[in-house]
Amino acid sequence: MAAQNNIPLPDSAQVPDEPIRPANCASPEAASQSPGAAPTGLAALGRFDGVAFVLAIPPDDNAPVDSWKLENYTDVAYWARDTRRRLAELGGSLQAGELAGAFGFGPREHWALRASEEKGLLCAGFQPELSAEEVEQTMKLVFEQWAS
Amino acid sequence: MGVLKQPDAAKSARRRLPGGAFTVDSRGNLVSSTVPRWFPEELALRIGGDILAVFKGAAAVRLPCSQLRVQYEAFSISAREMRGGAIIFLSPKPAARPPALS
């Protein structure tokens, strides 16, 4: 009946228990492990001091991204790809060589981007207490472990 | 007579890159500069526009930053956000020195 279709559902019936995710995205906590288990995958990268989140973006734009402790990973993945492309093209125009990395330092969080031809793009967030040098050094270690 | 060694092809193909700093306003217009005059203004504008776009994009995905550092093989760009514009520092990386003779 048409009248039944107009009856509003209670909020609890409209909000799914799990956030709705695009089909091409893995769970944001996909890398999380059961309690007591040694962290593996992206969660293992979170063991480095000061790491707040990790987002791994494969070279194929249609492949799922993998994230750890990042809520808006689809937005960040799109932005990270665009930023990397933009900065790589800028480097090409300047004939400055390959893009080695990009770092942002903010009041709430720092972030870093670094790419591997084989594995894709890694975006990591860092706690704001870290200095610029600490962020760069930690990102180097995180990236090396991820890319190995 | 000595033979001159051919420079590495990739390095010789690279553009000469300057050191210096310049500022851009929130619309990407060049406001002031200490970059040498031989460096094309359109490239400075391109750098300024891309840096402002990265600042804006980061803020849009809730990763706002007031400073940026972009590293290339032979060059690095540092930037500080200033009321929607930015001050941008260009730093060519020094060529690798041969190891010191002991």
gemmi code that builds the backbone of each chain (N, CA, C; Angstrom):
import gemmi

chains = {
    "A": [
        ("MET", (0.834, -1.192, 0.000), (0.000, 0.000, 0.000), (0.878, 1.255, 0.000)),
        ("ALA", (0.368, 2.277, -0.691), (1.156, 3.505, -0.788), (1.309, 4.171, 0.559)),
        ("ALA", (0.233, 4.117, 1.395), (0.290, 4.784, 2.688), (1.415, 4.217, 3.552)),
        ("GLN", (1.639, 2.912, 3.450), (2.673, 2.304, 4.281), (4.068, 2.807, 3.895)),
        ("ASN", (4.230, 3.101, 2.621), (5.550, 3.565, 2.181), (5.927, 4.919, 2.772)),
        ("ASN", (4.890, 5.671, 3.222), (5.173, 7.002, 3.768), (5.468, 6.990, 5.256)),
        ("ILE", (5.323, 5.837, 5.897), (5.580, 5.776, 7.333), (7.086, 5.863, 7.559)),
        ("PRO", (7.521, 6.871, 8.323), (8.975, 6.993, 8.528), (9.505, 5.850, 9.385)),
        ("LEU", (10.642, 5.371, 9.032), (11.270, 4.315, 9.798), (11.983, 4.929, 10.995)),
        ("PRO", (12.070, 4.208, 12.113), (12.863, 4.730, 13.230), (14.324, 4.867, 12.805)),
        ("ASP", (15.006, 5.798, 13.467), (16.405, 6.060, 13.110), (17.246, 4.799, 13.123)),
        ("SER", (16.966, 3.961, 14.109), (17.799, 2.760, 14.247), (17.652, 1.839, 13.047)),
        ("ALA", (16.503, 1.910, 12.376), (16.301, 1.047, 11.218), (16.944, 1.621, 9.967)),
        ("GLN", (17.209, 2.932, 9.982), (17.778, 3.563, 8.799), (19.295, 3.601, 8.800)),
        ("VAL", (19.873, 3.551, 9.971), (21.332, 3.635, 10.051), (21.907, 2.225, 10.142)),
        ("PRO", (22.703, 1.829, 9.180), (23.280, 0.486, 9.237), (24.304, 0.380, 10.359)),
        ("ASP", (24.480, -0.833, 10.857), (25.472, -1.049, 11.915), (26.877, -0.732, 11.429)),
        ("GLU", (27.157, -1.102, 10.195), (28.491, -0.863, 9.634), (28.407, 0.288, 8.650)),
        ("PRO", (29.439, 1.134, 8.600), (29.403, 2.213, 7.612), (29.372, 1.644, 6.201)),
        ("ILE", (28.642, 2.335, 5.350), (28.567, 1.885, 3.964), (29.849, 2.279, 3.261)),
        ("ARG", (30.449, 1.325, 2.589), (31.716, 1.598, 1.925), (31.582, 1.314, 0.448)),
        ("PRO", (32.270, 2.114, -0.359), (32.280, 1.807, -1.778), (32.861, 0.409, -2.013)),
        ("ALA", (32.426, -0.212, -3.103), (32.847, -1.581, -3.359), (34.338, -1.717, -3.531)),
        ("ASN", (35.005, -0.629, -3.950), (36.436, -0.770, -4.219), (37.298, -0.367, -3.033)),
        ("CYS", (36.714, -0.339, -1.824), (37.512, 0.025, -0.665), (37.452, -1.068, 0.391)),
        ("ALA", (38.623, -1.398, 0.911), (38.676, -2.369, 1.984), (38.234, -1.697, 3.268)),
        ("SER", (37.975, -2.482, 4.282), (37.589, -1.938, 5.573), (38.672, -1.019, 6.093)),
        ("PRO", (38.305, 0.088, 6.765), (39.336, 0.970, 7.303), (40.176, 0.288, 8.357)),
        ("GLU", (39.644, -0.714, 8.959), (40.419, -1.435, 9.967), (40.835, -2.798, 9.438)),
        ("ALA", (40.925, -2.913, 8.119), (41.232, -4.212, 7.526), (42.526, -4.784, 8.065)),
        ("ALA", (43.439, -3.880, 8.397), (44.744, -4.371, 8.838), (44.762, -4.657, 10.331)),
        ("SER", (43.709, -4.324, 11.042), (43.690, -4.566, 12.481), (43.628, -6.057, 12.766)),
        ("GLN", (44.196, -6.428, 13.863), (44.260, -7.828, 14.222), (43.429, -8.068, 15.468)),
        ("SER", (43.189, -9.320, 15.735), (42.478, -9.667, 16.954), (43.360, -9.332, 18.148)),
        ("PRO", (42.726, -9.085, 19.321), (43.508, -8.694, 20.492), (44.578, -9.731, 20.817)),
        ("GLY", (45.757, -9.243, 21.101), (46.841, -10.143, 21.471), (47.684, -10.596, 20.308)),
        ("ALA", (47.145, -10.526, 19.098), (47.912, -10.974, 17.944), (48.916, -9.909, 17.539)),
        ("ALA", (50.060, -10.347, 17.038), (51.057, -9.387, 16.563), (50.500, -8.675, 15.342)),
        ("PRO", (50.596, -7.354, 15.315), (50.031, -6.639, 14.171), (50.784, -6.961, 12.880)),
        ("THR", (50.023, -7.064, 11.819), (50.623, -7.299, 10.512), (50.041, -6.277, 9.534)),
        ("GLY", (50.525, -6.292, 8.323), (50.011, -5.376, 7.306), (50.189, -3.928, 7.726)),
        ("LEU", (49.187, -3.108, 7.424), (49.292, -1.687, 7.741), (49.340, -1.437, 9.240)),
        ("ALA", (48.677, -2.295, 10.021), (48.699, -2.113, 11.482), (50.126, -2.195, 12.016)),
        ("ALA", (50.947, -3.013, 11.371), (52.339, -3.126, 11.805), (53.085, -1.810, 11.598)),
        ("LEU", (52.684, -1.064, 10.579), (53.341, 0.225, 10.329), (52.968, 1.235, 11.421)),
        ("GLY", (51.825, 1.005, 12.060), (51.393, 1.898, 13.139), (52.215, 1.749, 14.398)),
        ("ARG", (53.097, 0.769, 14.417), (53.940, 0.608, 15.607), (55.063, 1.643, 15.662)),
        ("PHE", (55.343, 2.254, 14.536), (56.373, 3.302, 14.558), (55.866, 4.486, 15.375)),
        ("ASP", (56.720, 5.026, 16.206), (56.325, 6.131, 17.085), (55.752, 7.295, 16.297)),
        ("GLY", (54.618, 7.758, 16.729), (54.047, 8.976, 16.156), (53.146, 8.761, 14.966)),
        ("VAL", (53.020, 7.527, 14.466), (52.170, 7.294, 13.297), (50.708, 7.311, 13.732)),
        ("ALA", (49.908, 8.131, 13.063), (48.493, 8.280, 13.430), (47.568, 7.499, 12.502)),
        ("PHE", (47.915, 7.435, 11.228), (47.128, 6.639, 10.283), (48.003, 6.246, 9.100)),
        ("VAL", (47.548, 5.244, 8.378), (48.264, 4.801, 7.174), (47.233, 4.494, 6.099)),
        ("LEU", (47.548, 4.895, 4.877), (46.683, 4.620, 3.735), (47.557, 4.140, 2.583)),
        ("ALA", (47.275, 2.933, 2.109), (48.029, 2.371, 0.985), (47.145, 2.403, -0.257)),
        ("ILE", (47.660, 3.023, -1.316), (46.870, 3.233, -2.534), (47.584, 2.528, -3.687)),
        ("PRO", (46.999, 1.473, -4.222), (47.668, 0.733, -5.287), (47.772, 1.552, -6.570)),
        ("PRO", (48.691, 1.167, -7.461), (48.864, 1.937, -8.704), (47.597, 1.934, -9.566)),
        ("ASP", (46.853, 0.842, -9.534), (45.625, 0.747, -10.323), (44.516, 1.553, -9.635)),
        ("ASP", (44.011, 2.557, -10.325), (42.980, 3.421, -9.734), (41.721, 2.661, -9.342)),
        ("ASN", (41.482, 1.502, -9.964), (40.259, 0.744, -9.680), (40.438, -0.301, -8.584)),
        ("ALA", (41.683, -0.499, -8.141), (41.933, -1.491, -7.095), (41.577, -0.894, -5.731)),
        ("PRO", (41.181, -1.734, -4.771), (40.797, -1.201, -3.455), (41.986, -0.626, -2.701)),
        ("VAL", (41.716, 0.443, -1.956), (42.746, 0.999, -1.088), (42.691, 0.260, 0.245)),
        ("ASP", (43.761, 0.383, 1.003), (43.817, -0.258, 2.311), (44.170, 0.826, 3.325)),
        ("SER", (43.447, 0.873, 4.426), (43.731, 1.947, 5.377), (43.748, 1.426, 6.806)),
        ("TRP", (44.413, 2.176, 7.638), (44.475, 1.872, 9.071), (44.263, 3.178, 9.836)),
        ("LYS", (43.212, 3.195, 10.633), (42.876, 4.336, 11.492), (42.644, 5.639, 10.720)),
        ("LEU", (42.019, 5.512, 9.569), (41.654, 6.707, 8.806), (40.193, 6.580, 8.403)),
        ("GLU", (39.363, 7.543, 8.796), (37.932, 7.451, 8.527), (37.582, 7.805, 7.082)),
        ("ASN", (38.055, 8.939, 6.623), (37.660, 9.411, 5.287), (38.667, 8.962, 4.223)),
        ("TYR", (38.921, 7.676, 4.218), (39.999, 7.163, 3.359), (39.705, 7.304, 1.864)),
        ("THR", (38.438, 7.290, 1.478), (38.162, 7.441, 0.042), (38.509, 8.866, -0.416)),
        ("ASP", (38.156, 9.846, 0.393), (38.478, 11.240, 0.051), (39.997, 11.457, 0.049)),
        ("VAL", (40.643, 10.929, 1.076), (42.095, 11.131, 1.178), (42.811, 10.405, 0.033)),
        ("ALA", (42.321, 9.232, -0.333), (42.954, 8.494, -1.438), (42.846, 9.281, -2.743)),
        ("TYR", (41.685, 9.860, -2.986), (41.489, 10.654, -4.206), (42.421, 11.863, -4.187)),
        ("TRP", (42.455, 12.543, -3.049), (43.323, 13.727, -2.924), (44.800, 13.340, -3.060)),
        ("ALA", (45.193, 12.230, -2.429), (46.606, 11.819, -2.466), (47.043, 11.505, -3.894)),
        ("ARG", (46.180, 10.801, -4.635), (46.514, 10.497, -6.034), (46.660, 11.788, -6.844)),
        ("ASP", (45.714, 12.692, -6.637), (45.726, 13.955, -7.374), (46.960, 14.782, -7.016)),
        ("THR", (47.288, 14.818, -5.731), (48.444, 15.599, -5.275), (49.742, 15.019, -5.812)),
        ("ARG", (49.842, 13.721, -5.774), (51.050, 13.088, -6.287), (51.218, 13.379, -7.788)),
        ("ARG", (50.104, 13.246, -8.524), (50.140, 13.500, -9.966), (50.543, 14.966, -10.229)),
        ("ARG", (49.934, 15.856, -9.487), (50.200, 17.291, -9.654), (51.672, 17.606, -9.389)),
        ("LEU", (52.199, 17.086, -8.278), (53.577, 17.405, -7.908), (54.582, 16.711, -8.821)),
        ("ALA", (54.237, 15.524, -9.298), (55.135, 14.842, -10.242), (55.197, 15.613, -11.559)),
        ("GLU", (54.066, 16.111, -11.997), (54.036, 16.905, -13.234), (54.806, 18.216, -13.048)),
        ("LEU", (54.683, 18.804, -11.871), (55.441, 20.028, -11.590), (56.946, 19.735, -11.658)),
        ("GLY", (57.351, 18.636, -11.056), (58.760, 18.243, -11.113), (59.232, 18.027, -12.541)),
        ("GLY", (58.339, 17.479, -13.364), (58.675, 17.285, -14.780), (58.869, 18.616, -15.486)),
        ("SER", (58.004, 19.569, -15.208), (58.128, 20.891, -15.829), (59.406, 21.598, -15.385)),
        ("LEU", (59.777, 21.370, -14.130), (60.979, 22.016, -13.609), (62.239, 21.242, -13.966)),
        ("GLN", (62.067, 20.011, -14.457), (63.189, 19.103, -14.713), (64.009, 18.926, -13.433)),
        ("ALA", (63.279, 18.697, -12.351), (63.904, 18.593, -11.028), (64.174, 17.155, -10.622)),
        ("GLY", (63.847, 16.216, -11.503), (64.031, 14.813, -11.155), (62.777, 14.220, -10.552)),
        ("GLU", (62.896, 12.986, -10.125), (61.745, 12.267, -9.566), (61.248, 12.936, -8.288)),
        ("LEU", (59.931, 12.825, -8.085), (59.347, 13.271, -6.819), (59.735, 12.267, -5.734)),
        ("ALA", (60.450, 12.749, -4.731), (60.898, 11.850, -3.667), (59.886, 11.769, -2.530)),
        ("GLY", (59.142, 12.828, -2.307), (58.160, 12.807, -1.226), (57.561, 14.173, -1.009)),
        ("ALA", (56.410, 14.177, -0.345), (55.761, 15.436, -0.001), (55.295, 15.344, 1.448)),
        ("PHE", (55.440, 16.447, 2.162), (55.120, 16.467, 3.585), (54.292, 17.701, 3.912)),
        ("GLY", (53.293, 17.516, 4.739), (52.491, 18.632, 5.214), (52.549, 18.674, 6.730)),
        ("PHE", (52.674, 19.876, 7.267), (52.793, 20.031, 8.716), (51.670, 20.950, 9.197)),
        ("GLY", (50.814, 20.390, 10.020), (49.641, 21.142, 10.461), (49.491, 21.135, 11.956)),
        ("PRO", (48.561, 21.917, 12.452), (48.383, 22.043, 13.895), (47.800, 20.789, 14.544)),
        ("ARG", (47.001, 20.043, 13.776), (46.345, 18.859, 14.354), (47.028, 17.568, 13.963)),
        ("GLU", (47.682, 17.583, 12.822), (48.274, 16.363, 12.292), (49.279, 16.728, 11.211)),
        ("HIS", (50.293, 15.912, 11.069), (51.197, 16.037, 9.929), (50.885, 14.886, 8.967)),
        ("TRP", (51.317, 15.009, 7.738), (51.110, 13.920, 6.789), (52.279, 13.829, 5.819)),
        ("ALA", (52.395, 12.686, 5.196), (53.473, 12.475, 4.223), (52.968, 11.583, 3.104)),
        ("LEU", (53.484, 11.842, 1.901), (53.171, 11.027, 0.723), (54.465, 10.546, 0.114)),
        ("ARG", (54.474, 9.284, -0.261), (55.648, 8.767, -0.966), (55.186, 7.622, -1.854)),
        ("ALA", (55.776, 7.530, -3.041), (55.292, 6.552, -4.018), (56.346, 5.520, -4.368)),
        ("SER", (55.840, 4.333, -4.679), (56.670, 3.251, -5.196), (56.049, 2.820, -6.521)),
        ("GLU", (56.872, 2.633, -7.529), (56.339, 2.274, -8.845), (55.549, 0.962, -8.768)),
        ("GLU", (56.042, 0.017, -7.986), (55.401, -1.304, -7.908), (54.199, -1.316, -6.985)),
        ("LYS", (54.335, -0.722, -5.814), (53.274, -0.860, -4.805), (52.269, 0.283, -4.796)),
        ("GLY", (52.640, 1.393, -5.387), (51.702, 2.516, -5.433), (52.092, 3.635, -4.493)),
        ("LEU", (51.085, 4.201, -3.871), (51.298, 5.412, -3.082), (50.998, 5.129, -1.614)),
        ("LEU", (51.856, 5.621, -0.753), (51.626, 5.482, 0.682), (51.418, 6.867, 1.274)),
        ("CYS", (50.326, 7.011, 1.990), (50.034, 8.260, 2.696), (49.988, 7.923, 4.187)),
        ("ALA", (50.727, 8.654, 4.971), (50.731, 8.389, 6.411), (50.490, 9.680, 7.173)),
        ("GLY", (49.804, 9.560, 8.291), (49.571, 10.701, 9.170), (50.422, 10.555, 10.412)),
        ("PHE", (50.785, 11.686, 10.983), (51.668, 11.675, 12.147), (51.142, 12.625, 13.214)),
        ("GLN", (51.453, 12.300, 14.449), (51.024, 13.153, 15.552), (51.739, 14.501, 15.475)),
        ("PRO", (51.028, 15.583, 15.847), (51.600, 16.926, 15.657), (52.792, 17.228, 16.553)),
        ("GLU", (53.017, 16.388, 17.550), (54.165, 16.623, 18.435), (55.487, 16.351, 17.732)),
        ("LEU", (55.441, 15.583, 16.646), (56.684, 15.243, 15.948), (57.230, 16.461, 15.201)),
        ("SER", (58.546, 16.601, 15.201), (59.175, 17.669, 14.425), (59.191, 17.266, 12.947)),
        ("ALA", (59.495, 18.233, 12.089), (59.557, 17.947, 10.658), (60.597, 16.853, 10.371)),
        ("GLU", (61.720, 16.936, 11.039), (62.771, 15.941, 10.806), (62.320, 14.561, 11.267)),
        ("GLU", (61.609, 14.519, 12.394), (61.113, 13.227, 12.896), (60.072, 12.633, 11.941)),
        ("VAL", (59.232, 13.489, 11.386), (58.230, 13.012, 10.425), (58.935, 12.428, 9.197)),
        ("GLU", (59.914, 13.144, 8.673), (60.605, 12.675, 7.470), (61.341, 11.366, 7.744)),
        ("GLN", (61.987, 11.291, 8.899), (62.741, 10.084, 9.230), (61.797, 8.899, 9.452)),
        ("THR", (60.700, 9.130, 10.164), (59.753, 8.041, 10.425), (59.090, 7.594, 9.127)),
        ("MET", (58.750, 8.556, 8.270), (58.133, 8.188, 6.987), (59.084, 7.334, 6.162)),
        ("LYS", (60.348, 7.647, 6.229), (61.342, 6.849, 5.485), (61.304, 5.390, 5.963)),
        ("LEU", (61.259, 5.202, 7.278), (61.238, 3.844, 7.831), (59.931, 3.123, 7.503)),
        ("VAL", (58.817, 3.848, 7.657), (57.504, 3.265, 7.364), (57.424, 2.845, 5.898)),
        ("PHE", (57.881, 3.739, 5.027), (57.809, 3.463, 3.588), (58.691, 2.251, 3.232)),
        ("GLU", (59.875, 2.216, 3.804), (60.789, 1.106, 3.479), (60.190, -0.234, 3.908)),
        ("GLN", (59.547, -0.235, 5.070), (58.939, -1.495, 5.522), (57.746, -1.873, 4.623)),
        ("TRP", (56.961, -0.886, 4.283), (55.792, -1.151, 3.422), (56.214, -1.631, 2.044)),
        ("ALA", (57.230, -1.012, 1.490), (57.637, -1.322, 0.114), (58.458, -2.608, 0.021)),
        ("SER", (58.947, -3.098, 1.163), (59.825, -4.288, 1.122), (59.017, -5.566, 0.941)),
    ],
    "B": [
        ("MET", (97.225, 14.572, -23.549), (96.096, 15.480, -23.349), (94.931, 14.736, -22.694)),
        ("GLY", (94.360, 15.327, -21.696), (93.268, 14.664, -20.989), (91.994, 14.643, -21.811)),
        ("VAL", (91.162, 13.681, -21.518), (89.884, 13.552, -22.215), (88.775, 14.010, -21.274)),
        ("LEU", (87.960, 14.904, -21.783), (86.847, 15.377, -20.957), (85.801, 14.284, -20.822)),
        ("LYS", (85.346, 14.070, -19.620), (84.318, 13.057, -19.391), (82.950, 13.628, -19.758)),
        ("GLN", (82.167, 12.840, -20.473), (80.816, 13.281, -20.836), (79.954, 13.365, -19.581)),
        ("PRO", (79.227, 14.454, -19.413), (78.335, 14.518, -18.253), (77.206, 13.514, -18.382)),
        ("ASP", (76.694, 13.115, -17.245), (75.571, 12.188, -17.228), (74.389, 12.783, -18.003)),
        ("ALA", (73.820, 11.985, -18.915), (72.789, 12.507, -19.820), (71.584, 13.048, -19.058)),
        ("ALA", (71.155, 12.302, -18.040), (69.964, 12.735, -17.297), (70.208, 14.062, -16.596)),
        ("LYS", (71.410, 14.184, -16.014), (71.705, 15.412, -15.274), (71.822, 16.594, -16.220)),
        ("SER", (72.438, 16.351, -17.370), (72.618, 17.470, -18.292), (71.283, 17.923, -18.874)),
        ("ALA", (70.308, 16.991, -18.889), (68.997, 17.356, -19.422), (68.199, 18.184, -18.426)),
        ("ARG", (68.618, 18.175, -17.178), (67.854, 18.919, -16.175), (68.048, 20.416, -16.344)),
        ("ARG", (67.017, 21.129, -16.006), (67.051, 22.575, -16.056), (67.897, 23.095, -14.898)),
        ("ARG", (68.527, 24.213, -15.113), (69.217, 24.869, -14.008), (68.147, 25.444, -13.093)),
        ("LEU", (68.214, 25.115, -11.841), (67.162, 25.529, -10.912), (67.716, 26.515, -9.890)),
        ("PRO", (66.945, 27.522, -9.584), (67.454, 28.589, -8.722), (67.169, 28.350, -7.242)),
        ("GLY", (67.862, 29.084, -6.410), (67.481, 29.209, -5.018), (66.783, 30.548, -4.857)),
        ("GLY", (66.072, 30.711, -3.786), (65.385, 31.984, -3.560), (64.007, 31.755, -2.997)),
        ("ALA", (63.291, 32.837, -2.875), (61.939, 32.747, -2.311), (61.029, 33.725, -3.030)),
        ("PHE", (59.759, 33.389, -3.041), (58.783, 34.328, -3.574), (57.460, 34.157, -2.837)),
        ("THR", (56.624, 35.166, -2.936), (55.315, 35.070, -2.292), (54.229, 35.179, -3.352)),
        ("VAL", (53.149, 34.468, -3.100), (51.974, 34.559, -3.964), (50.770, 34.882, -3.086)),
        ("ASP", (49.828, 35.616, -3.664), (48.606, 35.900, -2.913), (47.620, 34.741, -3.096)),
        ("SER", (46.437, 34.888, -2.523), (45.487, 33.775, -2.523), (44.987, 33.418, -3.922)),
        ("ARG", (45.194, 34.324, -4.900), (44.779, 34.023, -6.271), (45.938, 33.529, -7.130)),
        ("GLY", (47.099, 33.368, -6.476), (48.253, 32.848, -7.204), (49.078, 33.906, -7.902)),
        ("ASN", (48.779, 35.177, -7.650), (49.574, 36.250, -8.264), (50.901, 36.403, -7.533)),
        ("LEU", (51.943, 36.659, -8.300), (53.259, 36.878, -7.719), (53.274, 38.234, -7.016)),
        ("VAL", (53.703, 38.246, -5.755), (53.707, 39.490, -4.994), (55.127, 40.024, -4.837)),
        ("SER", (56.046, 39.154, -4.460), (57.440, 39.574, -4.321), (58.332, 38.368, -4.571)),
        ("SER", (59.614, 38.655, -4.909), (60.479, 37.532, -5.251), (61.952, 37.882, -5.068)),
        ("THR", (62.704, 36.916, -4.592), (64.166, 37.039, -4.583), (64.784, 36.009, -5.528)),
        ("VAL", (63.939, 35.383, -6.326), (64.421, 34.372, -7.285), (65.124, 35.100, -8.436)),
        ("PRO", (66.254, 34.591, -8.915), (66.976, 35.266, -9.999), (66.082, 35.524, -11.213)),
        ("ARG", (66.376, 36.615, -11.905), (65.516, 37.031, -13.011), (65.518, 36.046, -14.170)),
        ("TRP", (66.585, 35.268, -14.297), (66.634, 34.341, -15.425), (65.623, 33.205, -15.284)),
        ("PHE", (65.086, 33.010, -14.076), (64.120, 31.930, -13.887), (62.763, 32.395, -14.426)),
        ("PRO", (62.165, 31.622, -15.358), (60.917, 32.076, -15.993), (59.794, 32.328, -14.996)),
        ("GLU", (59.153, 33.466, -15.148), (58.077, 33.837, -14.225), (56.928, 32.837, -14.293)),
        ("GLU", (56.693, 32.302, -15.505), (55.560, 31.362, -15.612), (55.805, 30.095, -14.784)),
        ("LEU", (57.077, 29.739, -14.605), (57.344, 28.571, -13.759), (57.127, 28.897, -12.283)),
        ("ALA", (57.496, 30.103, -11.889), (57.232, 30.515, -10.501), (55.721, 30.531, -10.243)),
        ("LEU", (54.973, 31.026, -11.227), (53.509, 31.045, -11.073), (52.945, 29.630, -11.017)),
        ("ARG", (53.516, 28.752, -11.822), (53.068, 27.352, -11.818), (53.323, 26.722, -10.445)),
        ("ILE", (54.516, 26.965, -9.906), (54.835, 26.428, -8.572), (53.848, 26.990, -7.547)),
        ("GLY", (53.645, 28.304, -7.599), (52.736, 28.931, -6.643), (51.331, 28.364, -6.725)),
        ("GLY", (50.833, 28.195, -7.948), (49.479, 27.661, -8.123), (49.362, 26.236, -7.609)),
        ("ASP", (50.370, 25.419, -7.885), (50.314, 24.025, -7.428), (50.427, 23.929, -5.905)),
        ("ILE", (51.266, 24.762, -5.341), (51.407, 24.738, -3.874), (50.100, 25.177, -3.202)),
        ("LEU", (49.498, 26.220, -3.716), (48.209, 26.660, -3.139), (47.160, 25.559, -3.284)),
        ("ALA", (47.178, 24.857, -4.420), (46.208, 23.775, -4.632), (46.426, 22.641, -3.630)),
        ("VAL", (47.675, 22.351, -3.304), (47.940, 21.288, -2.319), (47.449, 21.724, -0.932)),
        ("PHE", (47.713, 22.973, -0.571), (47.203, 23.480, 0.720), (45.670, 23.343, 0.775)),
        ("LYS", (45.013, 23.785, -0.287), (43.550, 23.755, -0.283), (43.020, 22.330, -0.279)),
        ("GLY", (43.639, 21.472, -1.084), (43.190, 20.082, -1.156), (43.350, 19.363, 0.173)),
        ("ALA", (44.462, 19.618, 0.837), (44.701, 18.965, 2.131), (43.651, 19.411, 3.153)),
        ("ALA", (43.350, 20.696, 3.149), (42.328, 21.193, 4.089), (40.967, 20.578, 3.784)),
        ("ALA", (40.683, 20.376, 2.501), (39.380, 19.834, 2.110), (39.178, 18.400, 2.582)),
        ("VAL", (40.272, 17.653, 2.764), (40.128, 16.268, 3.256), (40.511, 16.173, 4.740)),
        ("ARG", (40.391, 17.292, 5.416), (40.610, 17.373, 6.867), (42.042, 17.052, 7.266)),
        ("LEU", (42.999, 17.437, 6.391), (44.409, 17.331, 6.742), (45.058, 18.714, 6.565)),
        ("PRO", (44.496, 19.733, 7.216), (45.001, 21.083, 6.980), (46.450, 21.219, 7.427)),
        ("CYS", (47.217, 21.951, 6.641), (48.614, 22.142, 7.018), (48.992, 23.601, 6.765)),
        ("SER", (49.934, 24.071, 7.547), (50.406, 25.446, 7.385), (51.771, 25.474, 6.702)),
        ("GLN", (52.406, 24.312, 6.622), (53.706, 24.238, 5.944), (53.757, 23.003, 5.070)),
        ("LEU", (54.471, 23.148, 3.957), (54.645, 22.039, 3.021), (56.117, 21.870, 2.696)),
        ("ARG", (56.498, 20.650, 2.423), (57.842, 20.396, 1.918), (57.722, 19.367, 0.803)),
        ("VAL", (58.206, 19.719, -0.373), (58.152, 18.812, -1.525), (59.579, 18.546, -1.958)),
        ("GLN", (59.932, 17.275, -2.003), (61.319, 16.917, -2.305), (61.405, 16.201, -3.644)),
        ("TYR", (62.304, 16.703, -4.484), (62.632, 16.046, -5.740), (64.086, 15.591, -5.665)),
        ("GLU", (64.471, 14.835, -6.667), (65.858, 14.368, -6.697), (66.852, 15.521, -6.583)),
        ("ALA", (66.587, 16.596, -7.323), (67.586, 17.651, -7.426), (67.108, 18.989, -6.883)),
        ("PHE", (66.025, 18.981, -6.184), (65.397, 20.264, -5.858), (64.428, 20.052, -4.714)),
        ("SER", (64.241, 21.066, -3.908), (63.164, 20.953, -2.925), (62.420, 22.288, -2.817)),
        ("ILE", (61.165, 22.183, -2.501), (60.288, 23.345, -2.359), (59.703, 23.309, -0.953)),
        ("SER", (59.849, 24.407, -0.240), (59.201, 24.530, 1.069), (58.240, 25.698, 0.985)),
        ("ALA", (57.136, 25.584, 1.684), (56.151, 26.651, 1.609), (55.467, 26.822, 2.949)),
        ("ARG", (55.125, 28.073, 3.218), (54.371, 28.383, 4.430), (53.119, 29.142, 4.005)),
        ("GLU", (51.979, 28.675, 4.500), (50.705, 29.296, 4.140), (50.591, 30.664, 4.817)),
        ("MET", (50.112, 31.651, 4.052), (49.947, 33.004, 4.603), (48.632, 33.595, 4.131)),
        ("ARG", (47.626, 33.518, 4.969), (46.315, 34.109, 4.668), (45.795, 33.737, 3.286)),
        ("GLY", (45.862, 32.491, 2.978), (45.360, 32.028, 1.684), (46.414, 32.048, 0.594)),
        ("GLY", (47.458, 32.847, 0.768), (48.600, 32.838, -0.149), (49.725, 32.021, 0.463)),
        ("ALA", (50.943, 32.252, -0.003), (52.048, 31.469, 0.546), (53.381, 32.145, 0.272)),
        ("ILE", (54.333, 31.865, 1.148), (55.724, 32.185, 0.847), (56.399, 30.868, 0.502)),
        ("ILE", (57.126, 30.867, -0.595), (57.655, 29.618, -1.155), (59.170, 29.737, -1.304)),
        ("PHE", (59.854, 28.754, -0.766), (61.316, 28.742, -0.808), (61.781, 27.655, -1.780)),
        ("LEU", (62.687, 28.022, -2.672), (63.235, 27.066, -3.630), (64.683, 26.751, -3.243)),
        ("SER", (64.997, 25.478, -3.202), (66.350, 25.089, -2.797), (66.892, 24.007, -3.716)),
        ("PRO", (67.808, 24.375, -4.617), (68.458, 23.321, -5.393), (69.339, 22.484, -4.481)),
        ("LYS", (69.350, 21.187, -4.722), (70.203, 20.339, -3.892), (71.622, 20.400, -4.444)),
        ("PRO", (72.597, 20.505, -3.562), (73.969, 20.555, -4.053), (74.348, 19.235, -4.711)),
        ("ALA", (75.177, 19.338, -5.758), (75.658, 18.117, -6.419), (76.488, 17.317, -5.425)),
        ("ALA", (76.406, 15.994, -5.579), (77.163, 15.130, -4.665), (78.655, 15.383, -4.827)),
        ("ARG", (79.331, 15.521, -3.716), (80.776, 15.760, -3.757), (81.514, 14.424, -3.809)),
        ("PRO", (82.639, 14.396, -4.492), (83.422, 13.162, -4.469), (83.966, 12.942, -3.064)),
        ("PRO", (84.173, 11.682, -2.676), (84.686, 11.431, -1.323), (86.045, 12.102, -1.115)),
        ("ALA", (86.233, 12.603, 0.087), (87.497, 13.285, 0.384), (88.646, 12.298, 0.371)),
        ("LEU", (89.778, 12.759, -0.122), (90.963, 11.902, -0.129), (91.541, 11.870, 1.270)),
        ("SER", (91.882, 10.674, 1.726), (92.453, 10.580, 3.069), (93.967, 10.659, 2.991)),
    ],
}
model = gemmi.Model(1)
for chain_id, residues in chains.items():
    chain = gemmi.Chain(chain_id)
    for i, (resn, *xyz) in enumerate(residues, 1):
        res = gemmi.Residue()
        res.name, res.seqid = resn, gemmi.SeqId(i, " ")
        for name, pos in zip(("N", "CA", "C"), xyz):
            atom = gemmi.Atom()
            atom.name, atom.element = name, gemmi.Element(name[0])
            atom.pos, atom.b_iso = gemmi.Position(*pos), 0.0
            res.add_atom(atom)
        chain.add_residue(res)
    model.add_chain(chain)
structure = gemmi.Structure()
structure.add_model(model)
structure.setup_entities()
